[in-house]
Amino acid sequence: MEVKHGLGYQNYEDMMRNHIFYIDKTDFIREWWEYADKVTLITRPRRFGKTLNMSTIECFFSKRYEGRSDLFEGRKIWEDEAMRALQGTYPVIFMSFAGVKSGYVGGESEEIRLKNIESVKAAVKLILSDIYAKYRTIMKSEKFDDNDRAFFASVNDNMTDKTAQMAIWRLCSYLEIFYGKKAIVLLDEYDTPMQEAWLYGYWNEAVAFFKGFFVKTFKDNESMERGLITGITRISKESIFSELNHLEVVTTTSDKYAVGFGFTEEEVFRALDESGLGEHKEGVKKWYDGFTFGKYTDIYNPWSIISFIGKKGEYGTYWANTSSNDLVSTLIQTGEADVKKTVEDLLAGKSFTAPIDEQIVFSQLNGNTNAIWSLLLAAGYLKAIGREPLREDRTGDAEYTLTLTNREVWFMFRNMIKDWFGRNDVSVYYNEFINALLRDNVRKMNTFMNKVALHTFSYFDTGNKPSEETHPERFYHGFVLGMIVNLSDKYKVTSNRESGYGRYDVMIEPFDKTAKAFIFEFKVLDEDDDERTLEDTVANALAQIEEKQYETALIASGFAPENIRKYGFGFQGQKCLIG
């Protein structure tokens, strides 16, 4: 039977029935069952097989699949006699919050068409109502009374918040009564609504709702045999998991279940050989390798590998394009200047060291740079290439050396930054500024730079909690990133590097040594430096370029002094003057 490299399959039964390409991960079921943790949370980046693994567990244990040995014969799990005896013997509740995202609620006016907690609650209630519908027939049993039937009927699209928080807890008890066995509860993508809550500013309301749900479902649930939760991030215990003291957490730095998600290099190379694409191993490794789980390196994301094989060896940003990357973009846009400078280094292929706390505290994302790197590591955009050994006297979080995961992620960052300056009029103004720069037209440089600044300050300087003060340095470091990716075909753009007797802010160096090179010095109007006007600020910026002899590096690399252009940029609020 021909194997099809189809995308989008997350249901194990569907994959087996349609003969879809599958790398056997069923031994994960045995491993998870034998560890016997009451409730387990496993975090992995998106598109790493979390949903498929959950579906596989459901197909293996659920009484709905009793007698379906055909789904597992020839798989690793079927080699274990003790596990074979468990197939189809448990009631299983499988739910996913992947689609629980903010929606517009209310009327047509902008003031009330806001993304909010009510749309999230409505989505969760719809999921719970659909789950109950699958078990509606059990209420016909004489094992249940009118009170049971009344609560069962109350779980509908219009249920109260309290009913929603208790729904899975009560369903587990009903299933135990009906089947005589406790239920297995599976929750996939648990953190999707929490990320939305932070992004759109209703975090506290979301915590209040989901905390009640998690406590009732996974802590106060004596009718639950095992619980398994998956997501991208490990949300801080201080929020929704504050009372789940028995939670076993397995993150990307853990050895546990390390090869149960994603493809190992051996699995990838074998698949390439079987598909007649063995000559692409080196290229595939450069583009898609780089994920590390615990001590296991060379882990690949399945989505990109299956896409690459399905497209007969065509390279592309398959994994990076499966999400809007809104959260990542917001964190970098609104982050401090140091965040943008680190991203600049990452795009240049460099690494950096930072303390990493795997418990993501979303409330810290607005002001804690290390919290941002922790989230990007959990989400798969960064990889750890080194870790400082823990010492007995160490305090604080473990420090990791981090870099971009692979070439695909590099392209994702590049395209994301391009999009910052590709929004409606901003794209026109940005391109006109660059054209004016290349033509030495300072008047038009001023005109278009002010239009770019006016349209982009808002999303470089504000997040879901806008700052009270304008921070021009956030804007111009974001602007530098834009130049780095937009001019990369003809220019090398660097910032804050040593040259001469000081430091310049930006140097734009063409690959053609006969073309014009540029030095920018950015300064904010500072009355303490006797600067009363932006003209004074620009004059000081230009004086600093001369005093520090910033052109030294360009002259040394072969540029003629007459081809070096020097510009001072003065900022006051959202106004800019170039001279």
MARFITOR-22872 format. One line per 10 residues: number of its first residue (from 0); their letters; for each residue x, y, z of C-alpha. Coordinates in nm, 3 decimals. Layout:
# residues N
NUM) a) X:Y:Z; ... .
This chain:
# residues 579
0) mevkhglgyq) 0.000:0.000:0.000; 0.140:0.339:-0.102; 0.216:0.573:0.187; 0.083:0.929:0.145; 0.268:1.227:0.290; -0.047:1.417:0.375; -0.054:1.717:0.609; -0.310:1.818:0.867; -0.385:1.476:1.011; -0.406:1.480:1.389 .
10) nyedmmrnhi) -0.633:1.180:1.441; -0.449:0.849:1.470; -0.738:0.638:1.340; -0.770:0.859:1.031; -0.400:0.826:0.959; -0.410:0.447:0.980; -0.724:0.422:0.768; -0.587:0.652:0.496; -0.232:0.509:0.504; -0.077:0.844:0.592 .
20) fyidktdfir) 0.298:0.861:0.655; 0.357:0.788:1.025; 0.670:0.744:1.232; 0.592:0.505:1.516; 0.571:0.691:1.848; 0.340:0.443:2.021; 0.607:0.344:2.272; 0.536:0.681:2.432; 0.207:0.529:2.555; 0.391:0.256:2.742 .
30) ewweyadkvt) 0.648:0.497:2.881; 0.378:0.737:3.007; 0.171:0.457:3.159; 0.464:0.294:3.339; 0.579:0.621:3.495; 0.233:0.626:3.659; 0.225:0.998:3.737; -0.126:1.105:3.835; -0.122:1.424:3.625; 0.148:1.507:3.369 .
40) litrprrfgk) 0.209:1.831:3.181; 0.430:1.801:2.872; 0.541:2.115:2.690; 0.663:2.110:2.332; 0.669:2.364:2.047; 0.372:2.367:1.811; 0.346:2.104:1.538; 0.554:1.851:1.728; 0.296:1.574:1.740; 0.130:1.663:2.071 .
50) tlnmstiecf) -0.223:1.634:1.936; -0.145:1.317:1.741; 0.008:1.154:2.050; -0.302:1.243:2.252; -0.523:1.095:1.980; -0.308:0.781:1.978; -0.355:0.745:2.354; -0.729:0.786:2.313; -0.740:0.520:2.040; -0.537:0.283:2.255 .
60) fskryegrsd) -0.716:0.313:2.589; -1.069:0.427:2.504; -1.357:0.182:2.526; -1.484:0.339:2.205; -1.196:0.155:2.035; -1.235:-0.174:2.219; -1.116:-0.462:2.005; -0.940:-0.238:1.752; -0.614:-0.430:1.757; -0.583:-0.349:1.384 .
70) lfegrkiwed) -0.483:0.006:1.477; -0.176:-0.109:1.669; -0.062:-0.443:1.527; 0.295:-0.405:1.406; 0.354:-0.100:1.627; 0.599:-0.088:1.916; 0.325:-0.074:2.180; 0.183:-0.407:2.059; 0.508:-0.585:2.142; 0.429:-0.543:2.514 .
80) eamralqgty) 0.186:-0.812:2.628; 0.084:-0.625:2.944; 0.000:-0.313:2.742; -0.195:-0.513:2.483; -0.427:-0.624:2.760; -0.515:-0.257:2.834; -0.628:-0.169:2.482; -0.986:-0.041:2.479; -1.047:-0.082:2.853; -1.089:0.275:2.988 .
90) pvifmsfagv) -1.334:0.559:2.944; -1.132:0.847:2.792; -1.215:1.218:2.777; -1.013:1.398:2.510; -1.046:1.773:2.463; -0.837:2.041:2.297; -0.818:2.414:2.362; -0.634:2.476:2.034; -0.932:2.663:1.894; -1.011:2.858:2.211 .
100) ksgyvggese) -0.907:3.202:2.095; -1.041:3.550:2.138; -1.328:3.650:1.914; -1.523:3.965:1.867; -1.818:4.003:2.100; -2.086:4.270:2.092; -2.190:4.526:1.834; -2.027:4.677:1.532; -1.859:4.978:1.693; -1.487:4.955:1.760 .
110) eirlkniesv) -1.542:5.032:2.130; -1.741:4.716:2.198; -1.605:4.480:1.933; -1.320:4.386:2.164; -1.144:4.055:2.206; -1.230:3.948:2.559; -1.277:3.671:2.813; -1.644:3.618:2.724; -1.558:3.489:2.378; -1.306:3.249:2.535 .
120) kaavklilsd) -1.557:3.119:2.788; -1.810:3.068:2.510; -1.559:2.860:2.312; -1.475:2.642:2.615; -1.844:2.587:2.688; -1.902:2.476:2.331; -1.620:2.220:2.364; -1.761:2.087:2.691; -2.110:2.067:2.545; -1.982:1.864:2.250 .
130) iyakyrtimk) -1.800:1.625:2.484; -2.116:1.568:2.687; -2.312:1.502:2.367; -2.088:1.201:2.296; -2.199:1.039:2.622; -2.565:1.144:2.621; -2.690:0.785:2.596; -2.537:0.678:2.928; -2.797:0.888:3.109; -3.060:0.635:3.004 .
140) sekfddndra) -2.906:0.392:3.253; -3.087:0.323:3.578; -2.758:0.392:3.753; -2.839:0.767:3.734; -3.115:0.966:3.899; -3.302:1.280:3.799; -3.043:1.506:3.962; -2.769:1.350:3.750; -2.976:1.394:3.436; -3.057:1.753:3.528 .
150) ffasvndnmt) -2.688:1.845:3.567; -2.603:1.658:3.248; -2.865:1.859:3.062; -2.734:2.184:3.211; -2.402:2.136:3.031; -2.488:2.321:2.712; -2.370:2.621:2.516; -2.538:2.856:2.765; -2.411:2.696:3.087; -2.290:2.906:3.380 .
160) dktaqmaiwr) -1.919:2.949:3.450; -1.948:2.731:3.759; -2.111:2.452:3.559; -1.832:2.472:3.301; -1.565:2.450:3.572; -1.729:2.139:3.717; -1.824:1.971:3.389; -1.529:1.733:3.339; -1.516:1.651:3.711; -1.883:1.547:3.704 .
170) lcsyleifyg) -1.847:1.360:3.374; -1.561:1.151:3.517; -1.785:1.045:3.806; -2.065:0.952:3.565; -1.826:0.745:3.352; -1.690:0.566:3.656; -2.046:0.479:3.764; -2.141:0.359:3.417; -1.825:0.167:3.321; -1.694:0.074:3.664 .
180) kkaivlldey) -1.353:0.227:3.584; -1.203:0.568:3.643; -1.152:0.791:3.341; -0.838:0.904:3.162; -0.850:1.279:3.096; -0.652:1.428:2.806; -0.625:1.804:2.751; -0.434:1.931:2.448; -0.306:2.288:2.392; -0.411:2.399:2.739 .
190) dtpmqeawly) -0.222:2.729:2.716; -0.364:2.867:2.391; -0.637:3.069:2.567; -0.388:3.192:2.828; -0.151:3.329:2.564; -0.447:3.503:2.401; -0.547:3.646:2.739; -0.206:3.804:2.786; -0.191:3.931:2.429; -0.531:4.101:2.445 .
200) gywneavaff) -0.525:4.223:2.804; -0.767:4.008:3.007; -0.515:3.787:3.186; -0.662:3.814:3.538; -1.013:3.723:3.421; -0.878:3.420:3.233; -0.678:3.301:3.535; -0.988:3.321:3.757; -1.192:3.109:3.516; -0.934:2.848:3.419 .
210) kgffvktfkd) -0.795:2.805:3.769; -1.136:2.681:3.886; -1.156:2.447:3.586; -0.810:2.298:3.641; -0.857:2.247:4.014; -1.188:2.063:3.972; -1.070:1.860:3.674; -0.720:1.756:3.778; -0.700:1.793:4.156; -1.039:1.735:4.319 .
220) nesmerglit) -1.119:1.448:4.085; -1.129:1.107:4.253; -1.287:0.954:3.941; -0.982:1.028:3.724; -0.734:0.746:3.666; -0.469:0.957:3.492; -0.446:1.306:3.349; -0.227:1.423:3.063; -0.194:1.788:2.961; 0.005:1.926:2.670 .
230) gitriskesi) 0.093:2.277:2.562; 0.371:2.500:2.438; 0.456:2.679:2.763; 0.474:2.596:3.130; 0.259:2.865:3.285; 0.369:2.973:3.632; 0.224:2.783:3.926; 0.123:3.115:4.072; -0.163:3.126:3.821; -0.383:2.840:3.700 .
240) fselnhlevv) -0.173:2.559:3.849; -0.128:2.707:4.197; -0.311:2.423:4.374; -0.190:2.130:4.161; 0.097:2.022:4.382; 0.100:1.672:4.231; 0.161:1.793:3.875; 0.455:1.627:3.698; 0.598:1.883:3.454; 0.809:1.772:3.157 .
250) tttsdkyavg) 0.961:2.061:2.960; 1.197:2.076:2.664; 1.498:2.061:2.899; 1.378:1.732:3.052; 1.505:1.391:2.939; 1.166:1.234:3.008; 0.966:1.152:2.690; 1.238:1.330:2.490; 1.201:1.122:2.172; 0.825:1.075:2.202 .
260) fgfteeevfr) 0.762:1.408:2.026; 0.925:1.521:1.703; 1.147:1.316:1.472; 1.499:1.203:1.554; 1.769:1.247:1.292; 1.778:0.872:1.234; 1.403:0.874:1.166; 1.432:1.173:0.933; 1.722:1.036:0.730; 1.547:0.700:0.694 .
270) aldesglgeh) 1.233:0.875:0.570; 1.439:1.077:0.319; 1.603:0.760:0.186; 1.266:0.584:0.153; 1.129:0.886:-0.036; 1.421:0.905:-0.277; 1.546:1.230:-0.124; 1.855:1.098:0.052; 2.082:1.350:-0.122; 1.910:1.630:0.073 .
280) kegvkkwydg) 2.021:1.517:0.420; 2.275:1.795:0.466; 2.035:2.064:0.349; 1.749:1.930:0.561; 1.976:1.929:0.864; 2.070:2.294:0.808; 1.710:2.404:0.755; 1.512:2.193:1.003; 1.745:2.041:1.265; 1.828:2.215:1.590 .
290) ftfgkytdiy) 1.561:2.130:1.843; 1.693:1.984:2.166; 1.488:1.800:2.428; 1.682:1.721:2.742; 2.008:1.553:2.647; 1.872:1.455:2.306; 1.991:1.679:2.023; 1.912:1.673:1.651; 1.535:1.668:1.689; 1.331:1.782:1.387 .
300) npwsiisfig) 0.980:1.921:1.373; 0.750:1.676:1.191; 0.553:1.938:1.001; 0.853:2.067:0.807; 0.987:1.720:0.731; 0.654:1.590:0.602; 0.605:1.912:0.402; 0.954:1.884:0.252; 0.900:1.522:0.148; 0.548:1.592:0.022 .
310) kkgeygtywa) 0.682:1.875:-0.198; 0.955:1.648:-0.338; 1.251:1.827:-0.183; 1.142:2.190:-0.193; 1.278:2.397:0.098; 1.049:2.641:0.275; 0.946:2.791:0.609; 0.677:2.530:0.664; 0.674:2.516:1.045; 0.724:2.887:1.093 .
320) ntssndlvst) 0.429:2.962:0.866; 0.180:2.749:1.063; 0.119:3.031:1.310; 0.069:3.406:1.296; 0.359:3.447:1.544; 0.167:3.744:1.692; 0.295:3.685:2.044; 0.659:3.664:1.935; 0.626:3.972:1.716; 0.461:4.171:1.996 .
330) liqtgeadvk) 0.727:4.074:2.250; 1.011:4.184:2.022; 0.842:4.499:1.893; 0.753:4.628:2.238; 1.057:4.491:2.419; 1.341:4.705:2.548; 1.617:4.817:2.314; 1.835:4.531:2.443; 1.581:4.280:2.311; 1.609:4.421:1.960 .
340) ktvedllagk) 1.989:4.434:1.982; 1.995:4.067:2.082; 1.770:3.981:1.788; 2.018:4.165:1.565; 2.296:3.942:1.696; 2.080:3.632:1.647; 2.016:3.725:1.284; 2.395:3.754:1.244; 2.433:3.394:1.363; 2.554:3.478:1.712 .
350) sftapideqi) 2.450:3.340:2.050; 2.391:3.496:2.391; 2.364:3.382:2.751; 2.062:3.438:2.975; 1.906:3.292:3.291; 1.605:3.082:3.197; 1.301:3.017:3.415; 1.088:2.749:3.252; 0.783:2.864:3.445; 0.653:3.138:3.218 .
360) vfsqlngntn) 0.525:3.428:3.426; 0.320:3.619:3.171; 0.291:3.923:3.396; 0.670:3.965:3.365; 0.680:3.967:2.986; 0.631:4.344:2.972; 0.949:4.429:3.161; 1.158:4.115:3.210; 1.381:4.045:2.912; 1.477:3.701:3.042 .
370) aiwslllaag) 1.110:3.603:3.058; 1.090:3.674:2.685; 1.386:3.446:2.612; 1.231:3.176:2.832; 0.913:3.186:2.626; 1.099:3.184:2.293; 1.300:2.882:2.411; 0.983:2.696:2.510; 0.817:2.785:2.181; 1.108:2.646:1.977 .
380) ylkaigrepl) 1.241:2.970:1.828; 1.560:2.946:2.032; 1.771:2.644:2.116; 2.008:2.588:2.406; 2.363:2.510:2.292; 2.516:2.524:2.639; 2.428:2.538:3.005; 2.624:2.661:3.303; 2.669:2.370:3.547; 2.469:2.413:3.866 .
390) redrtgdaey) 2.677:2.480:4.176; 2.587:2.419:4.536; 2.602:2.791:4.616; 2.413:2.904:4.305; 2.107:3.121:4.345; 1.863:3.214:4.071; 1.778:3.043:3.745; 2.004:2.819:3.539; 2.191:3.007:3.264; 2.177:2.885:2.906 .
400) tltltnrevw) 2.362:2.985:2.592; 2.097:3.041:2.326; 2.082:3.089:1.950; 1.823:3.066:1.672; 1.708:2.709:1.627; 1.777:2.666:1.256; 1.763:2.831:0.915; 1.386:2.805:0.896; 1.349:3.007:1.217; 1.601:3.261:1.083 .
410) fmfrnmikdw) 1.377:3.317:0.782; 1.075:3.343:1.009; 1.239:3.624:1.208; 1.346:3.798:0.889; 0.996:3.786:0.742; 0.839:3.896:1.070; 1.061:4.206:1.082; 0.989:4.280:0.716; 0.620:4.280:0.802; 0.672:4.557:1.058 .
420) fgrndvsvyy) 0.747:4.793:0.770; 0.508:4.637:0.522; 0.188:4.771:0.674; -0.012:4.993:0.440; 0.145:5.342:0.413; 0.443:5.249:0.631; 0.589:5.039:0.349; 0.569:5.333:0.110; 0.724:5.578:0.358; 1.000:5.334:0.452 .
430) nefinallrd) 1.094:5.268:0.089; 1.088:5.641:0.010; 1.320:5.708:0.304; 1.568:5.449:0.175; 1.549:5.596:-0.176; 1.609:5.947:-0.040; 1.903:5.817:0.162; 2.067:5.665:-0.145; 2.014:5.991:-0.337; 2.156:6.212:-0.059 .
440) nvrkmntfmn) 1.821:6.394:-0.036; 1.815:6.506:0.329; 1.490:6.699:0.291; 1.297:6.394:0.177; 1.478:6.178:0.432; 1.329:6.402:0.700; 0.984:6.395:0.544; 0.958:6.021:0.515; 1.144:5.933:0.835; 0.893:6.138:1.033 .
450) kvalhtfsyf) 0.606:5.958:0.860; 0.763:5.619:0.935; 0.819:5.719:1.298; 0.466:5.854:1.337; 0.312:5.532:1.206; 0.541:5.286:1.385; 0.614:5.432:1.730; 0.285:5.292:1.857; 0.377:4.930:1.797; 0.744:4.960:1.891 .
460) dtgnkpseet) 0.667:5.133:2.220; 0.342:4.981:2.348; 0.204:4.640:2.427; -0.107:4.531:2.613; 0.016:4.762:2.888; 0.135:5.081:2.715; 0.424:5.263:2.871; 0.369:5.613:3.005; 0.679:5.747:2.834; 0.791:5.735:2.474 .
470) hperfyhgfv) 1.115:5.540:2.427; 1.277:5.641:2.095; 1.554:5.388:2.145; 1.298:5.110:2.105; 1.190:5.263:1.776; 1.531:5.313:1.624; 1.659:4.971:1.723; 1.349:4.828:1.560; 1.419:5.047:1.260; 1.775:4.913:1.244 .
480) lgmivnlsdk) 1.639:4.558:1.239; 1.421:4.663:0.948; 1.724:4.789:0.758; 1.921:4.476:0.838; 1.665:4.247:0.677; 1.546:4.477:0.399; 1.891:4.580:0.277; 2.064:4.246:0.334; 2.098:4.170:-0.037; 2.330:4.468:-0.101 .
490) ykvtsnresg) 2.438:4.601:0.239; 2.581:4.488:0.569; 2.404:4.676:0.849; 2.551:4.679:1.200; 2.490:4.881:1.513; 2.666:4.967:1.838; 3.000:4.825:1.728; 3.347:4.951:1.818; 3.503:5.186:1.562; 3.771:5.456:1.604 .
500) ygrydvmiep) 3.765:5.603:1.955; 3.402:5.532:2.038; 3.081:5.366:1.931; 2.849:5.451:1.645; 2.485:5.359:1.642; 2.442:5.232:1.287; 2.679:5.162:0.999; 2.545:5.070:0.652; 2.823:4.916:0.449; 2.762:4.818:0.084 .
510) fdktakafif) 2.919:4.501:-0.048; 3.031:4.710:-0.345; 3.329:4.908:-0.212; 3.278:5.178:-0.475; 2.925:5.257:-0.353; 2.824:5.497:-0.075; 2.846:5.388:0.290; 2.651:5.549:0.575; 2.699:5.624:0.943; 2.398:5.713:1.161 .
520) efkvldeddd) 2.420:5.855:1.512; 2.089:5.851:1.702; 2.036:6.088:1.991; 1.738:6.191:2.203; 1.706:6.562:2.287; 1.869:6.604:2.627; 1.829:6.938:2.804; 2.104:6.836:3.047; 2.344:6.857:2.750; 2.231:7.215:2.678 .
530) ertledtvan) 2.016:7.096:2.389; 1.721:7.331:2.349; 1.612:7.225:2.000; 1.637:6.921:1.774; 1.888:7.118:1.571; 2.115:7.121:1.878; 2.067:6.744:1.918; 2.155:6.678:1.553; 2.463:6.900:1.580; 2.581:6.708:1.886 .
540) alaqieekqy) 2.523:6.377:1.705; 2.730:6.491:1.408; 3.001:6.626:1.637; 3.020:6.290:1.809; 3.067:6.112:1.474; 3.365:6.339:1.400; 3.513:6.335:1.749; 3.497:5.958:1.774; 3.623:5.908:1.417; 3.352:5.657:1.341 .
550) etaliasgfa) 3.454:5.640:0.974; 3.780:5.464:1.067; 3.641:5.114:1.015; 3.495:5.199:0.674; 3.816:5.361:0.549; 4.017:5.065:0.675; 3.793:4.825:0.482; 3.850:5.011:0.153; 3.589:5.287:0.127; 3.697:5.626:-0.003 .
560) penirkygfg) 3.629:5.907:0.249; 3.425:6.100:-0.010; 3.184:5.801:-0.034; 3.107:5.798:0.337; 2.786:5.977:0.441; 2.735:6.085:0.802; 2.393:6.165:0.947; 2.279:6.272:1.288; 1.927:6.177:1.396; 1.762:6.384:1.669 .
570) fqgqkclig) 1.448:6.257:1.844; 1.200:6.441:2.061; 0.898:6.231:2.139; 0.775:6.102:1.803; 0.944:6.383:1.609; 1.269:6.328:1.424; 1.520:6.562:1.260; 1.801:6.440:1.034; 2.103:6.647:0.945 .
